[in-house]
Amino acid sequence: MRKFAANYLVAENGDFLKNSILVAGEDGTVIEFIDTEGNLDEIAQLTFHNGILIAGYSLVRTNAEISVSESDHPVRTFVIQEVAGQLQLSIQNLIEIGEQVQNQFPEMKIPDILSQINSVLLEDHRFRKEITPGIFLLVGVDLVGLHFTSKTRLKKIL
């Protein structure tokens, strides 16, 4: 069992947890998310990373049709256009779409961007979420303003 903490982590339900802990098996399968409510204490065998921890998953397209004209909301419309031809989206794909969303809507912060992307794709069963082993770290982000930067990259840590 391995324990990771970071400035933020994205819980299974999509919540952004500050200074919290992710417990994973040796294969990278998440065992537990521990919300410290921002009060992280040192514990044995805990590895802290600067960035945002994300557990592995992919989104797989179902048979649902995706129409670009489905939404009057500009962010939702943008996301639908970006994924229209995609059959499967990895964490890397989702981060790339997130960066594009922020370029179009610079006032948005990473938690809102990722929430919007997942909301649009999972509603009406357009895509289904498949949990995959692996722990990823989003580095090079603005951790104060919670924005992507030109140095943002996704790194697999387990």
C-alpha positions as CSV (number, residue, x, y, z in Angstrom):
1,M,0.0,0.0,0.0
2,R,1.3,3.5,-0.9
3,K,0.2,6.8,0.4
4,F,0.3,10.0,-1.6
5,A,-0.6,13.6,-0.7
6,A,-0.5,16.7,-2.7
7,N,-1.6,20.3,-2.7
8,Y,-4.9,19.1,-4.1
9,L,-6.3,15.8,-5.2
10,V,-9.3,15.0,-7.3
11,A,-11.6,12.6,-5.4
12,E,-13.5,9.8,-7.1
13,N,-16.7,12.0,-7.1
14,G,-14.8,14.9,-8.7
15,D,-14.4,17.0,-5.5
16,F,-11.1,18.9,-5.2
17,L,-9.6,18.2,-1.8
18,K,-6.9,20.4,-0.4
19,N,-3.8,18.8,1.2
20,S,-5.4,15.4,1.3
21,I,-4.3,11.8,1.0
22,L,-4.8,9.1,-1.7
23,V,-4.1,5.5,-0.6
24,A,-3.3,3.1,-3.5
25,G,-2.3,-0.5,-4.0
26,E,1.0,-1.3,-5.6
27,D,-0.7,-1.6,-9.0
28,G,-2.1,1.9,-8.8
29,T,-5.6,1.0,-7.9
30,V,-7.1,3.5,-5.4
31,I,-8.1,2.1,-2.1
32,E,-9.1,5.2,-0.3
33,F,-9.3,9.0,-0.5
34,I,-8.8,10.7,2.8
35,D,-10.1,14.3,3.1
36,T,-7.9,16.0,5.7
37,E,-10.0,19.2,5.3
38,G,-6.8,21.0,4.5
39,N,-5.0,19.9,7.7
40,L,-2.3,17.5,6.5
41,D,-0.2,15.9,9.2
42,E,2.9,13.8,8.7
43,I,2.2,10.1,8.8
44,A,4.5,7.1,8.1
45,Q,5.3,6.4,4.5
46,L,3.4,9.4,3.1
47,T,4.9,10.9,0.0
48,F,4.0,14.5,-0.7
49,H,3.9,16.0,-4.2
50,N,3.5,19.6,-5.4
51,G,0.6,19.6,-7.8
52,I,-2.8,17.9,-8.2
53,L,-3.2,14.1,-7.8
54,I,-5.7,12.4,-10.1
55,A,-6.6,8.7,-9.9
56,G,-6.6,6.8,-13.2
57,Y,-9.7,6.5,-15.3
58,S,-10.9,6.9,-18.9
59,L,-14.2,7.9,-20.4
60,V,-15.5,5.5,-23.0
61,R,-18.1,6.6,-25.6
62,T,-21.5,4.9,-25.4
63,N,-23.9,4.8,-28.3
64,A,-25.4,8.2,-27.4
65,E,-25.3,10.7,-30.2
66,I,-23.5,13.9,-29.5
67,S,-24.9,17.0,-31.1
68,V,-23.0,20.3,-31.1
69,S,-26.2,22.3,-31.0
70,E,-27.3,20.6,-27.8
71,S,-26.4,23.4,-25.4
72,D,-26.8,27.1,-25.1
73,H,-24.0,27.2,-22.5
74,P,-20.7,28.2,-24.3
75,V,-18.4,26.0,-22.2
76,R,-20.7,22.9,-22.7
77,T,-20.9,23.6,-26.4
78,F,-17.1,23.9,-26.6
79,V,-16.5,20.6,-24.8
80,I,-19.1,18.8,-27.0
81,Q,-17.3,20.1,-30.1
82,E,-13.9,18.9,-28.8
83,V,-15.1,15.4,-28.2
84,A,-17.5,14.9,-31.0
85,G,-15.4,12.3,-32.9
86,Q,-13.8,10.7,-29.8
87,L,-14.5,7.1,-28.8
88,Q,-12.4,7.1,-25.7
89,L,-10.7,9.8,-23.6
90,S,-7.7,9.3,-21.3
91,I,-6.7,11.5,-18.4
92,Q,-4.2,13.1,-20.8
93,N,-7.0,13.9,-23.3
94,L,-9.2,15.4,-20.5
95,I,-6.3,17.6,-19.3
96,E,-5.7,18.8,-22.9
97,I,-9.4,19.6,-23.3
98,G,-9.2,21.4,-20.0
99,E,-6.3,23.5,-21.2
100,Q,-8.3,24.4,-24.3
101,V,-11.3,25.3,-22.2
102,Q,-9.2,27.6,-20.1
103,N,-7.8,29.3,-23.2
104,Q,-11.3,30.0,-24.3
105,F,-12.6,30.9,-20.9
106,P,-9.7,32.3,-18.9
107,E,-11.7,33.1,-15.8
108,M,-12.5,29.5,-15.1
109,K,-10.4,27.5,-12.6
110,I,-9.2,23.9,-12.9
111,P,-11.8,22.4,-10.5
112,D,-14.7,24.1,-12.4
113,I,-13.2,23.1,-15.8
114,L,-12.8,19.4,-14.9
115,S,-16.2,19.4,-13.3
116,Q,-17.8,20.9,-16.4
117,I,-16.0,18.4,-18.7
118,N,-17.1,15.4,-16.7
119,S,-20.6,16.7,-16.3
120,V,-21.1,17.2,-20.0
121,L,-19.6,13.9,-21.0
122,L,-21.2,11.7,-18.3
123,E,-24.7,13.2,-18.5
124,D,-27.3,11.4,-20.7
125,H,-24.8,8.5,-20.8
126,R,-22.7,10.0,-23.6
127,F,-19.6,8.4,-22.0
128,R,-19.1,6.0,-19.1
129,K,-16.3,6.3,-16.6
130,E,-14.0,3.3,-16.4
131,I,-11.6,3.2,-13.4
132,T,-8.1,2.2,-14.4
133,P,-5.0,1.6,-12.3
134,G,-2.6,4.5,-12.1
135,I,-2.0,7.6,-10.1
136,F,-1.2,10.8,-12.0
137,L,0.2,14.2,-10.9
138,L,-0.7,17.4,-12.7
139,V,2.4,19.6,-12.3
140,G,3.3,23.1,-13.5
141,V,-0.1,24.5,-12.6
142,D,-0.8,27.8,-10.8
143,L,-1.7,26.3,-7.4
144,V,-2.8,29.6,-6.0
145,G,-5.1,30.7,-8.8
146,L,-5.8,27.1,-9.9
147,H,-5.1,27.7,-13.5
148,F,-3.2,25.8,-16.2
149,T,0.1,27.3,-17.3
150,S,2.3,26.9,-20.3
151,K,4.4,24.5,-18.1
152,T,1.5,22.3,-17.1
153,R,2.0,18.6,-17.8
154,L,0.6,15.3,-16.6
155,K,3.0,12.8,-15.0
156,K,2.3,9.2,-14.1
157,I,3.6,8.5,-10.6
158,L,2.3,5.0,-10.0
